[in-house]
């Protein structure tokens, strides 16, 4: 089994609904998820303002809820008691709070079933600074309040796209575990979206996890393979231990219509996700370690954050 801590399926739902398509989860995504034995994940709607598909944010959320709720194969997880066998267990998430106006709006999103959010994508917004900010001023006062509210409500705080200071501020403010849903190790690939040793330790100290990702540019400068991806798992294991590792593939094959299709050369979609288990086994990882990395660690952290 695999729990994927980052996939942009909700973004793809909105993109396809705007083109008049329906039944998107069942027709396009469930077959790949099941073939790859992906039994759950954090499905996000990419909401950076410059890349919004739909000017009407509420309409986009309506499309998402309609499509996901109508899928007989999906279980939306809102509380610790919602996990279901023989379903794809989905945490609904936002990749940036840019469209969220204030804390009341954030609470409304929670009430609609969302249990995850990144405060920023790569941009600067009214909550904080993203990884590509020209001037890194960290969390705003509203951002600090948002982290506290998310802790109180039981929402997963995700730092993958946060700037250095924003991430530091989040780690200082949070009273719950935080995750980096799709990030790798800066020591192996010096990309600003990857995590320094100090950041990896900081996330681990909260009790959170790092979702090692298959995004080629975060894996290696020119070797875009499962082997190179697992090198990052090896590194984190040596640094803080295997209990703080998860998988956040961020497959993009289904985004090709939107001009995005960056994948590993030997693992290009959810259908092939099990290949990572073969590589872990070849490196001597125990069955317990593999279970932890592929699904148990992420679920434990999410359950610790969610309310009953």
N, C-alpha and C positions, 0 to 999 in steps of 0.2 A: 504493500500500500504506500501511496505517496500523498502527502498534504503539501500543496504548492502555495507558498506564502505570497506569491504575486503573479497575477494574470490580469490582462486588460479586457477581459470578456465583457464587462459592463459597458466599456467604451465602444466595443464592437456591436453590442446590442443597439446602442443609440445610433451609430453610423448606419446600420442596416435598416432600422426602423425609419430613418429619414429617407431611405431609398424605397420605402414601401414594403419591405419584407417583414414577415412574421414567423413565429415558430423558430426563432433564431437559436435559442439554447439547444433545443432538441435536434435541429437539422445540422447545425454547424459545430457545436461544441461538445455535447454529451458523447457522441461516438468517439471522438479523440480522447476525451477524459477517461472513458471506460477502457479503451484499448490500451492506454498507458497505465491502467490501474491507479489512476488518480482519484482518490475517494473524498477529496475535499480541497478547499483552498480559499484564499482571500481574493475575491473578484472585485476589481476596482474600476471606477469611472474616472478617467483622466480629465481633470477639471481646471488645468491651467488656463487662465482667461484667454490668452492669445491663441489657444488651440481648441477652444470650446466648439463642439460640433453644433450645438443648439443654443441659441441666445436665451431661450426660455428654460432655465435650470429645472424648474418644477416639472415642466413637460418631459424633460429628459429623464428625471427620476421616475416619473410615471411610466414611461416606456420600460425602464429597467425592472420595476416592480411587477408590471404586467407580464413581461416575458419570463422572469425567473419564477414567479409564483405559479405560472401555468405549466411549468415543467414537472412532470410526474417523477422525474429522476433526481430532482434537486430538493434538498432540505436546507432552508435558511436557518442558520444558527444565530439565535439572539440571546440565549442563556445557556448555562451549563447543562441543562436538562434536554436541550434540543437536538443533540447529536443522534443520528439515526443510522442503523445498519442498512446496507444495500441501497444507499443513496449517495449522491455527491453532496457533501456537507459544505455549505457556502457561507462565508462571512462577507457581508456586503461592505465595500470600502470606497473611500474617496482618495484620489491621488492629487491632493492639494485642496485646501479649504478656501481658495480664492473666491469662489462664488458665494461663500457663507458670509452673511452680512454681520452677524453678531452672535452672542452666546445663545440667545433665544432661538435663532435659526439653526444653530448646531444641535440644540436640544430637539428641535423638530425633526432633524435628520435622524437622530437617535430613535425618536418615536416611530419613524417610518421603517426602522429595522436595521439601520447601518450601525456596525459595531467596530469600525476601523476608520482611521484617517491619517494621512500625512498633512502636516500643517502647510507645507509648501511642496510644489514640484521644484524645478530649478530656478523659479522666478523669485522676486521679492514681492510680498503681498502684505496685507494689514495684520497678519499673524507672525510673520518672521521672514527670514532670508533663506533662499534655496541655494543649492550647491554652486550655481553659476553666478551668484550675486557679485556685482562689481564692488560694492561696499558692504562688508559683512557686519551688520549691527546686531545680529542675533534675534532673539524673540522680542516681540513688542509686548507691551502690557497686556494687550488682548490675547496674544499668543500664550503668555503665562497663565492667564485665566482659562484659556481653552484647554490647556494641558490638565489643569486642576479639575475642570468640569469633566473631561474625558475620564480621568481617574475615578471621579465620583460616580459617574454613570456606568462605567464598565465598558469603555471603548478602548481599543488597541491604539496606542500612540506609535506611529511608524516614523523613523528618522532617516530612511534611506535617501531622500532627496534634500535633507537639511544641510545648510552650510556648516562650517566648522563651529562657529559661535552659537548658531541656533541649536545644533546638536548638544553642545556643552550646556547651554541654558536648559534644554529639555531634560537632560540627565540630572541637572541640579534641582529642577522643580518637581519632577515626577515622584510619586510615592508608590507607583506600580511598575512592573516590568515594561520595558519598551522593546520594540523589535526594529531591526533593519531588514525589511522584507526582501530586498533584492540588491545586495551589495557584496563586493568582494574585498580582498586584502590589498591595501595600498602598497605594502611591502613587495608584493609580487607583480602588481600592475599599477604604476603610478598615475592613476586617473582620479580626478577630483571627486568622482562619485563613489570611490572606494574608501574603505575604512582604515585609519591608522591603527597601530597596535593599541594606543591609548583609548581610542574609540571602541575597539573591540572589547577591551577589558571593561570599559565603562558600561557598555550594554550588558555584558555578562554580570557585572556587579548589581544591576537592577533585577537580575533573574531572567532577562530576556534572551532572545535568540537572533542570530544573523542568518538570513536566508541567502545562502550562496547562489549566485545567479549565473545563467547561461548567456547573458548579453555579451556578445563577442568582444566588444571594446573594453569591457570590464574584466575579461578573462585573461587576455594576453595581447601583446602588440601585433602578433601575426600568427599565432597558433590557436585556432578557434575550434578546440576539440574538448570532448568529455574529459580526457586525461588532464588537460590544462585546467579545466574547471575543478576537478577533484584535487588538484594541487592546492587550491584555496581551502578546501576542506581540511586537508592535511595540516596546513599552516595554522588554521584556527584551533584545530585539535591540540596541536603542540603548545599553543599560546594559552588557551583557557580550558580546553577539554571538550569532548564531543557532546556534552549535554547542552551546549549553547549554539549548536549548529542545526540549521534547517535548510530547506531547499526552496528557493524563489526563482524559478526558471525564467519567467518573463518571456515565454515563447511569443513570437511575432508573426508566425506564418499566416495567421488569419487576418493580419492587418495589411497584407500586400495591396489590397484595393485602395488603401489610404496612403500608399506610398512608403510603407514601413515593412521591412522584411529582413531583419538582422537576426540570424540564428547560427548556432554552431554548425560546422560542416558535417558532423556525424550525429547530430541530435537536433533535428529541426522543428519538432512539434511535440505536443503532449503524447502522441502515439508512441514516441520513442523514449519516454521518460525513464523507463525501466533500465535503460542502458547504464545509467549511473550506478545502479545496484551492482551490475556486473563489474564495473571498474572498482567500486569499493571492496567487493569480495576479492578481486585480484590483488589488492593491496593489503589484504589481511585483516580488514575490519571484521569484527565479530558480528554475529546475527543480531545481538542486542544493540550494538553500536549502530548498525544499519537501520534497525527499526527506530531507534531514537532519532537519527538524522533525517530519515525519510518522512516520519509523521508524528512520533510520540512527543518529541521536544516541543514542536510548534503547538500541538494541541494542549499540552500541559500549561504552557504559558498563556494561551488564549483562555483556557478554563480558569486560570488564576485571576485573570482580569475581568471576565464576564461575571455577571450577577446570576443568582439562581432564579 
